[in-house]
Structures are given as structure tokens and as C-alpha cells.
Amino acid sequence: MIRLRLKRYGKKREASYRIVAINSLARRDGRPLEELGFYNPRTDEVKLDVPGIVKRLQQGAQPTDTVRRILQKANVFEQVSAKAAS
């Protein structure tokens, strides 16, 4: 199963995360299938590849709880349902 999850990088106590599509059995910082965005919790900066995320969600990828909250704030799920309806 493909998951949308956070991949940690950065220095100690200064973590940033990439939102990646990865096999659910792979380790957290393993090789992703695709990098789909960026999240910095210290500054609340978020950059998303929305078309790529929508494509992965339509293919059946499951986001983790944290990624789901980030995507809900960016209204990505509305775009997924709009594409599914058309």
C-alpha cells in the first residue's frame, strides 16, 4: 500500500519534513516513490505539489494523520472530490 507520509530532514531540534509517497512497509527516511511537498513546523511553511498529491490520492494512497491535517488546511481533498465527480 502506498502512504503519504512525512520524511524528516534537517539538524537536531530544527527538523523540517518532506511529504512523500512511499511504500507503507518502508522505513521513515527510506527512498520515496515521489516527493510531493515540504512542511516546516517551526515557521508553518507549506509547499505542496497539489496535482501530484491529487493523482496519488485518486490511485488509492492513504495519508497519515499529520499529512491529512496538512492537506485539509490546504483544501486538497475538495480538489480530489471535484476531479472524481467530473
C-alpha positions in Angstrom: 0.0 0.0 0.0 1.2 3.5 -0.8 1.2 6.0 2.0 1.6 9.8 2.0 3.9 10.5 5.0 6.5 12.9 6.4 10.2 12.3 5.8 12.3 14.1 8.3 15.5 16.0 7.5 17.4 18.9 9.0 19.5 19.4 12.1 18.8 18.2 15.6 15.9 20.3 17.1 15.5 22.0 13.7 13.6 19.4 11.8 11.8 20.0 8.5 9.8 17.5 6.6 9.1 16.4 3.1 5.7 15.0 2.2 6.4 11.8 0.2 4.6 8.9 -1.4 6.3 5.8 -0.1 5.5 2.1 0.4 3.9 1.5 3.8 6.5 -1.1 4.7 9.5 1.1 4.0 11.3 2.9 6.8 10.5 6.5 7.6 13.5 8.0 5.9 13.8 5.4 3.2 13.7 6.0 -0.6 10.4 7.5 -1.6 8.5 6.8 -4.8 7.9 10.6 -5.2 8.4 13.8 -3.2 5.2 15.8 -3.2 5.7 18.7 -0.8 7.5 20.4 2.0 6.5 21.2 5.6 8.4 23.3 8.2 6.7 23.1 11.6 8.8 25.9 13.0 7.5 28.5 10.6 4.3 26.7 9.4 5.6 27.0 5.9 3.9 24.5 3.5 4.6 23.9 -0.2 2.6 21.3 -2.0 2.6 19.7 -5.4 -1.2 19.6 -5.5 -1.6 17.9 -8.9 0.8 15.1 -7.8 -1.0 14.7 -4.5 -4.4 14.6 -6.1 -3.1 11.9 -8.6 -1.7 9.8 -5.8 -4.9 10.1 -3.7 -7.0 9.0 -6.7 -4.7 6.0 -7.1 -5.6 4.9 -3.6 -2.7 6.3 -1.5 -3.5 6.7 2.2 -2.2 9.8 4.1 -1.0 9.6 7.7 -3.0 11.6 10.3 -0.5 14.5 10.2 -0.4 14.7 6.4 -4.2 14.5 6.3 -4.4 17.6 8.6 -1.9 19.5 6.4 -3.9 18.6 3.2 -7.2 19.6 4.9 -5.8 23.0 5.7 -4.7 23.4 2.0 -8.2 22.2 0.8 -6.7 19.4 -1.3 -9.5 16.9 -0.6 -12.0 19.3 -2.2 -10.0 19.1 -5.4 -9.9 15.3 -5.2 -13.7 15.1 -4.9 -14.1 17.6 -7.7 -11.9 15.6 -10.0 -13.7 12.4 -9.1 -17.1 14.0 -9.9 -16.1 15.1 -13.3 
